[in-house]
Amino acid sequence: MWGASQISQVIGALASDGSGRVVSSLVLSPTQNARGPGEIWLRSASPAANSERGARQLISNPEYDLYQPHFSPNGRWIVFAAIRSLPTRTESILYVTEAAGGPWVRITNGRYWDDKPRWAPDGKTLYFVSGRGGFFNVFGIRFDPSKGKAIGDPFRVTSFESPALMVPKYIYPVELSLTQDKLVLTMEKRSGSIWVRDNVDR
């Protein structure tokens, strides 16, 4: 049940049967309005005003904020980003867990900022945006949908290495979408110039 202290933050994919959608929420303190640990819920896909009554918490951990939940194409798995603050840096790791509940399976190692996980249409590859290498780029990693485990190491998909065309450093509004043969990604161009103006003393 969604209380007054919870707000919907990110909407993930619909369940395979269209009955619900996974939602990442932030828990707000009713006294301080401070952000608390993130949770992932399954909500009804119905637009009815009382559809939140059947909401069910799927994933929660007080050490992490949880974002970007997405069902696998077969509806068995949910991929999500788990973020926590450490003494020297902020860690972002991608995990997969069974939609029915179970342990988290780590997909990335936490050494880089990994975000925006998306399933390939066949469910056998996970694509994501990663800061490994300096600039954000799209990477992929093979996934075994029967065992629920990553296969091998991440491989690079894009090579944007210049401000002339880059994935924005402010990653929050960036979006990544996939079809069978196309990838759509938020991009930006950055440039700077030095100008000289004559007669500035007049």
Order of alpha helices (4+ residues) and beta strands (2+ residues): beta-beta-beta-beta-beta-beta-beta-beta-beta-beta-beta-beta-beta-beta
